[in-house]
Amino acid sequence: MTTVADIVAVEAVLCEDNRTVFFYGHTADEDQTFCASTTLPLAITPAAFLVTDWLEVGWMHWMQQA
């Protein structure tokens, strides 16, 4: 059974509404990906979306549950 402890890469994606960020936790098994999201209080522009900062947030989210 795959758990969040098996995540090897995190992807952060800003959705089209510019308020929702999805975090994808990828495992070595291509058929097993974890997903979480958060909604921001205000919309942000895609240019202001700093992916590296959000990747850190995504890793923190997944590792709290591992």
C-alpha positions as CSV (number, residue, x, y, z in Angstrom):
1,M,0.0,0.0,0.0
2,T,1.3,3.4,-0.9
3,T,1.2,6.2,1.7
4,V,2.2,9.9,1.7
5,A,5.6,8.8,3.0
6,D,6.2,7.4,-0.5
7,I,5.9,10.8,-2.1
8,V,9.1,11.6,-4.1
9,A,8.0,14.9,-5.8
10,V,5.5,17.7,-5.2
11,E,3.9,19.8,-7.9
12,A,2.1,23.0,-7.1
13,V,-0.5,24.3,-9.6
14,L,-2.4,27.6,-9.6
15,C,-5.9,27.0,-10.9
16,E,-7.7,29.2,-13.5
17,D,-9.6,31.0,-10.8
18,N,-6.3,32.3,-9.5
19,R,-7.4,31.5,-5.9
20,T,-7.0,27.8,-5.7
21,V,-3.7,26.0,-5.4
22,F,-3.5,22.2,-6.0
23,F,-0.7,20.1,-4.7
24,Y,0.1,16.9,-6.4
25,G,2.3,14.4,-4.4
26,H,3.9,12.1,-7.0
27,T,5.1,8.6,-5.9
28,A,7.4,6.2,-7.8
29,D,4.2,4.4,-8.9
30,E,2.8,6.4,-11.8
31,D,-0.7,5.1,-10.9
32,Q,-0.6,6.6,-7.4
33,T,-0.7,10.4,-7.0
34,F,-1.9,12.2,-3.9
35,C,-3.8,15.5,-4.3
36,A,-4.7,18.3,-1.9
37,S,-5.8,21.9,-2.4
38,T,-6.1,25.2,-0.6
39,T,-8.1,28.3,-1.4
40,L,-6.6,31.7,-1.1
41,P,-8.6,34.6,0.4
42,L,-7.7,36.8,-2.7
43,A,-6.9,36.1,-6.3
44,I,-3.3,36.4,-7.3
45,T,-1.9,36.8,-10.8
46,P,-0.1,33.9,-12.4
47,A,3.0,36.1,-12.6
48,A,3.0,36.5,-8.8
49,F,2.6,32.8,-8.2
50,L,6.1,31.8,-6.9
51,V,6.2,28.1,-7.6
52,T,9.2,27.4,-5.4
53,D,7.5,28.9,-2.3
54,W,4.4,26.9,-2.9
55,L,6.5,23.7,-3.4
56,E,7.8,24.2,0.1
57,V,4.2,24.5,1.4
58,G,3.2,21.4,-0.5
59,W,6.1,19.4,1.0
60,M,5.2,20.6,4.5
61,H,1.6,19.6,4.0
62,W,2.5,16.1,2.9
63,M,5.2,15.5,5.5
64,Q,2.9,16.5,8.4
65,Q,0.8,13.5,7.4
66,A,3.6,11.0,6.9
